Amino acid sequence: MRRSLRLIPLLGGLALFVALAAMPSLPDVTDPQGQIVSLSPHGQAALGLFLLAGVWWIFEVIPVGVTAIVIGVIQSLWLIRDPRTALTDFMDPSVWFIFGSLIMGMAFHRTGLTQRLAYKMLTHIPEKTRAIYLGVFAMTAALTLVMAHTAVAAAIFPLVLVVHHLYEPRGRRTRFGKGLFIGMAWTAGAGSVITLLGAARGAVAIGFYREFTGEEITFWDLTYHMAPLGVVMVLLLWGYVCIAFKPERDELPGLRDVARQRYAKLGPPTRKEWATLLLAIATVAILTLRSFVPALAPVSKSAVVLGVAVLFFIGEVLTLKDLEKIPWNIVLLFGGAMSLGFCLWQTGAAAWLAVGWLNLLHGSPWLLFVMGVVVLVMAMTNFIMNVAAIAVTLPVALVMARYLGVAPDVVMYASLAAAGMPFLLLVGAAPNAIAYESGQFKTSEFFYYGLPATVILLAVIAVFVKWVWPAMGMPVVLGA
């Protein structure tokens, strides 16, 4: 973006922050139980910071990681929160999990395991570029069934780099490259909603549901209802990517032969490749068992991933030079996102937003209410971590649903689907930011192409809420 044009969103974001922080107090709102929710001056400033970050991230007026630093700086200088709290959030365990996942992906690339997997995959799919899209997206979504979508994106990313290098050896930006990396990020989200293993948001949503209804939703209950939606979204996103990012070439003649030849040149797997693969399998196994073995539930997933990262260095799979190549822009981006999310939460700004929006839906037809909740979750999860979006929105929505005669089941599942697929901003999900590291697209392009994808998601959720889930036995109206 040219310097003169960059000044418009730069100053616009600052103006929004100052305007909200300095304006008179915004009116109170009342939740469904009659409690008044006020917005403090700190909360208003947090909303202004929320808008500033959104504008700067969309238009990338400065590097996204530097915008994240600004989030911590403004909180500290404007005294929105204590500096120690605001800046400590940059190293939240979730950020460490992303850091560890990036190191694991780096180990796959460094040992050559990524190339081996990429060449093997390419020997089994057609040479049509659309088929390559589908192969990458299907693999990404399938892996999220058993491991966190952040770890999946970190592992798949170097593999996709190899695929794109075969398409464009000079590494230039291409439509095919944009489609590969953006589609990878989107389908990681679509796959992650299917089981409880794809992300932490599912367990949080089920916890609120249990507290509200006294009933339990099992691992298989969730998968039964979410699998059709996840599969449909992966296929629709593939179709959309084929149209929006139509590859420059329809096929890559001889791709299979090239892949076979390069696979053969790699020779047998090395000791470091086996060590990397075994550590990755062990990591997935431990993280998976946390959902089934009560004794392992307290084990921190961040500590597990970081422990494995340390082993990569102890075993000399990685070296100091590899550590220096960590994409700190992405790590900072998520540190800032966590700080902003906690800022909105702790100042009460997020609750004020949620209650105010849901109050507008009071008295609405049940379908409009459910879709209103979906829109709110979708908007919030693009700016703050999806776990926080669920935690802020779902309790209020479940209470209000009772007054409107809407079953809690449909509210929870619809919210979970929306929280899993933020298609607009990089901070919405770690796979979005990891894909950005490819250099194949700008943040404004991600936002622009994410708008139709978001409309597709809204339409799919509406169809499932209205027809598909009721046909599968899910109650949507109380007493029905």
N, C-alpha and C positions, 0 to 999 in steps of 0.2 A: 504494500500500500504506500502510495506517495506520501511524503511528509505532510504536505498541506491537507490532504484528505484524512490522514491519520489524526490530525489535530481535532477534527470534528467529533469522533467518538471518544477521544481522550478527554476533551473538555466536557463533552456531554455527560460522560460517566461521572466526572467530578461534580458537575452541576446537580445531577440527580442526588448524589450523596449529600451535598451541602443543603439542598432544598429540603430534603426529608429530615435531616438532622436538626435543622434550624427552625422548621415550621412549628406552629402551635400544636399541642397534643391532639392526636387523632382520636375519634370517639371510641368509647368502650364498646365491647360486644358481650353478649350473654350466651353461655353454652346451653345445651338442652336440659341440663339439670338446674338451671337458674342461677348459676354462678357467674359473676361479672368478671370478664377478662379485660384488663387494662393494658395499654401499651405505654411502657415507660419511655422517657427520653432516650435511654440506652437502647431500648427496643427499636425506636424510630431510626436511630443512627445505624442499627444493625440492618434494618430494611434498606436504608440508603446504600450501605456497603454491599448488600446483596445485589442491588441494581448496578452499582458501579462495576462490580466483578463480572456480572453478566455481559454488560456492554463491552468491557475490555477483552473478555475472553472470546466473544463472538467475532469481534473485529481485529483481534490480535494486535492491538496498538503497541504493545510491548510483548516480549516473550511470555508465554502462559505461566511459566514458573515464576517470573518476576512479578506478574500480577498477583500470584499467590503470596509472595512476600509482602506486597502492598497491603493485603488483607490483614496480616499480622501487624504491620506498621501502623495502619490507621486505627485498629482496635486499641493499640497501646498509646498512641499520641492523643487520640480523641477520648481516651479513658472509657471506652465502651466496655472493656473487660480488663482485668488485671493483666499486665504484660506477661507475667510468668504463665498464667493460664492460657492466654491467647497463643503464645509462641510454643508452649509445651504441646499443644494439640497438633503441631506440625509433626511430632514424632509419636503420634497415637499408634497403638498396636496394629491398626488396620493399614497404616502407612508402611510399617515395618513388614507386614505381610506382602504388600506390593513390592517392596524392595527385595525381599527374599525370592519372590516369584520371578522378578527380573533377573536375578543372579542365576536361578535355575534355568531360565531360558538361555542365558548367556553360556552356561555350561553345555547345553545341548548344541549350541552353535560352535563353541570353541573346540569340542571334541570331534566334530564332524557328524555327530549323531543326527543332527537336523538334516544335513544333506542326504544321509542314508535314508531317512524316513521319507524325505521329499521325492527322491528319485524312485523309491519303491512305490510310493503312491501314484506317481505319474506313469508308471508302467502298467497300471491297472485301470486307468480311466481313458476315455476317448480323447483324441487330440483336438476336439472342438473347444474353443475358449469358454463357451458357456458351460460345457461339461466340467471344465477345470474349476470354474466358479462353484458349481454344485458340489464337486468333490471336496474342496476346501471348506465350504460352509457346512456340509454334512459332517465332516470330521470334527470341526470345531464344536458344533452343537452336540454331537455324540459324546465328546469328552466331558462336556459340562454336566453330563448325567452323573458322573462319578467324582468330579473334582471341581473346585472353585473356578468360576469363569475367569478370574484374574490369572490364576496359574495356567489355565488353558491358553489364554491369549498370549501369555509370556512364552509358552512352549511352542505355540503355533506360529508366532510372529517370525522367527528366523526361517522357518520352513517356507512361509509365504514369500519371504525375501528371495529365497532360492528359486521359487517358481517364477517370480517376476524377473529375476536375472536371466532366466532362460528365454523369457519373452522379450526383454529389453536389456541386453548385456551392458549397455552404457549407463544404466541406472536412471535414465531420465524419467520425468513424470509422464504417465500415460493414463488414458481412461481405464484401461485394464487394471493398472496398478491401483487407481482410486477405488475401483469396484472391489478388488481383492481385499484391500485392507479395511475399507469402511464396511464391507459386507461381513468380513470376519468379526469385527467388533459387534455389529448388530446381531448376527446369529449366535454369538457367544451369549448375549443377553436372552435371546429367544430360547435357547436350549437350557439356560440356567433356571428357568421357571418350572421346569418339568419335575425335578426332584428337590429334596431338601439339601442335597450335596452341592448344588451349583452356586449357592450364596447363602449368607446368614439371614437374609430378609425373611425367608420362609419360616424359620424357627421362631423369629420374633412375631410374625403375624399369627402363627398358630398359638403362641403364648397368650396374646391378647384375646384371641377367639375363645380359648379355654377359660380365661379369667371372666369373660363376659357371659358365656353360655354354660360353663361347667362341663362341656363336652370336649372330647379329644378327637383331633384329626390325625390319623396315622400317616406314616410315610407313604403307604400305598393309596390311601384316600386322596392325598394331594396329587400323586402321580397320575391316578386314574382321571382326574378332572383336568389337569394341566397339560398332560401329554398331547391330546388333540390340538389344543391351542398352540402349543410350542411348535409342533410339526407343521401346522398350517402357516404359522408366521415364518418359519424357515423357508418354506417353499415360496410364499408370497414375496419375501425379501429377495430371494434368488431371482424371481421374475422381475422385480422392480430394478434390481442391480443390472440385470441384462439389458434393460431398456435405458436406464439413466446413465449407465456407464458402458454403453455398447463398445466392445473391444475394437481396436483398430483393425484387427485381423480376426476372421471367423475361426481359423484353426491354425495350429502349429504343425505342419507336416514334418514327420520324422521325429516328433517329440519323444515318442516311446523308445525309439532306437537310441536317441541321445541319452535318455534317462537310463536305459539298460547299460549302455557303454560306461557312463559315469559311475553308475552303481558298481559295476565290475571293477573299475579302477580303484575304488575305495578299498578293495581287498576285504579280508575278514575283520570283524569288529575288534578294536583295540581294547586293552585293559581299561583305559579311561572311559571308553564308550560304555563298556559293561558296567563299570562303577557308577557312571552317571545314570544309566537306565535303571539299575537296581535301586539307587537312592531315590529316584523319581517314583518308582513303583512303591517303595516303602513309605514315602511321603503321602501318596494318594491313599494307600491302605490305612495309615494311621488317621488321616483326616476323615476317611470314610467311616472307620470304626467308631469315631467319636459320636456319630449319630445313632449307633446301635449298642455300644457297650457303655453302661452308666459310669464305670470306673474311669473311662477315658474322657468323659464329658468335660471335666475341669481343665484338661490339658489345653493350653493355648495353641491355636493353630498358627499364630505368628511365631511363637517360640519353636514350633516344629519346623516350619519352613526356614527360619533363620538358622536353626541347628544344622539342617542339611546344607545350607549355604556355607557355613563354617567348615563342614566336612569337605566340601569341594576345594577349599583352600588348603586344608590339612593334607588331603590326598594329592595336592598339586595338579588337580584338574584345572584350576584357575590360579592366576598369579596376581601380583600387585597391579600390573598393567591392565588386567581385565577389570579390576576394581575401579580403576581410574576412568574406565569407559562407561560406567553406569550412567544411564540417561537421567541426570539430576533434574533436568527440566520437568520430567514426568513425576519424579518423586516429590519435588517442590509443589507441583500442581495439586497433587492429592493431599499434601500437607496443608495447603491453603484451603482446599475444599473441606477438609475435616475441621479446620479452625472456624471457617465461615458457618458450617453446619452447627457446631456446638455454640457459636455465638448467637445464631438465630434461636436455638433451643433455650439456652440459659437466660437470655434476656426476655424470653416470652414472646418474641416476635413471631416465631413459627406457630405457636398455639393461637395467637391473635389472628393470624392469617387463616388458619384452618377453620377456626370457629366462625369467623366473619364470612368466609366463603360458603361454608355449609349452612349457615343461617339463611343465606339467599335461596337455598334449595328446600327450606322447610315448607311443607304443604305441596311439594311437587309430586307428579306421578312417579311411581316407584322406579321406572326405567330411567327417567330423567335424573332422579336422585342418585342412582347408582353410577350413571355416566358422569354426573357432576363430581362425585367422589373420585372417579377415575381421572378426570381432567386435573383435579387438584393434586393428586398423587403424582401424576405425570409431570406436572409443572415443577413441583417441589423436588422430585428425584433427579431432575436435570441440573439442579443447583447444589443440592446437599446430598449426602450419602443416603442411599435408598432405605437403609435401616431406619434412619432418622425420619424420613418421609413417612414410612409406615407407622413409626412410633408416635408421631405427632398427629397424624390424620385418622388412623384406624379407630382408636378408642372413641373419639368424638363421633365418627361416622356410625359406629356400632350402636352408640346410645341413641343417636337421632333416628337410626333405622327402625328401632323399636317403636317409636312414636308414629312413624309413617307406615308401619305394618310390613316392612321389608325384612326378609330373612337375613340373618347375619352371615350365612354361608356365602351368598352371592356377593355381598359387600367385600368379604375377606378375599375371595378368589379373584375378583375383578381388580381390587387394589394391588394384589400381589403381581398380577400380570402387568399392570401399568408400571409398578416400581422396578420390574426387571428389565424394561426395555426403554431406557432414555436414549433417544436418537438425535438429540439436538446439540448438546454441549459435551465437551471432552470430560468435564468433571462429573458427568452423570454416572459414569461407570469406568472402572479401570481399563477394560478392553478398549474403550474409545481412545483413551490417552495413549495406550500402548500402540495402537494402530497409527496414531498421529506421528509417532517416532519414525515411521517409514519415510516421511518427507514427501509423500505422494499427494497430499491434499492440505488445504488451508483450513483453519477453524471456521471461517465464514462458509466455505464449501460444505463442511460437515453439517453446519446448521441449515444451510439452504436445501441440501438434499435430504436432510433429516425431517423436514416439514412434511413432505408427502408420505414418508415412512411412518411418521407419527399419525397421520390421518388414516393410513392403512390399519395401524394397530387399534385406533379408536373404533373403526368399523368392525374389525374382527371381534374385539371385546363385546361390542354391542350385539353382534350376531350370537355369540356364545351366551351372553346374559339373557337374551330374549328367547332363543330357541334351543341351542345345543345343550347347555347345561341342564335346563329343565327336562329335556328328553333323556338325559343321563341320570335323572333322579334327584337333581339338586333342587331344594326348595328355594323359591325366590320371593314368595309372599307368605307372611305368617298366617297360619291357619288354613292354607290352601291344600 
